[in-house]
Amino acid sequence: MAGTALSSKEELGAGTAEEPHVPRKRTMSAATRRRVVARLSAWYGERCWYCGGAFDDSAHRRTIDHVVPRSRGGANALTNLRLACSSCNSAKGCDESFAGAGENRT
């Protein structure tokens, strides 16, 4: 557009529905991830923290969830991590109202 200066974000369509989701690069090595999963499993059991469901290879694939999301200042400390199925982790997103959901599960 002649005479109009657009930022690079506007030119690339950042923030639009057409922009594809780019997953964040994992910052945890495979060995560290195995140790974290083992520790969380020992503490909280081998079930989703939120729904209590068993993990499998489909919608209930095991993920590591930040109780307080990193985007909201949450840390990578073990006290802020829980095992969650991919369904619950996706549904939670950055919603902190999920934070205590698993506290009372049996």
C-alpha positions, 0 to 999 in steps of 0.5 A: 500500500503506497504511502502507508507504513505497516509494521512487520506484524501487520504485513505478515498478518500476525494476530489474525485467524489465518496465522498458524499456531507455532508451538514453542520449542521444548526447553527440557531434555528428554532425560530431564523430562523422564526424571520430572515425569517419574517424580510427578508420578511418584507424588501424584500418581499416574493419572491426569491431575484434573480429570483423574483419567488414565493416560493413553495414546489418544486424547488422554496422552500424558503432558506436563502442565504448569499450574500457574502458566508460564505466560502468567509468571509461573515457574518451571519448579516441580511444585508448579508442574502436574501431569495432565492429559492432553485434553485437559491441558488444552482445555485449560490453556492459560486459565488459572481457574483450573489451578486447584481443580485436582486438589480434591480428587481421589 
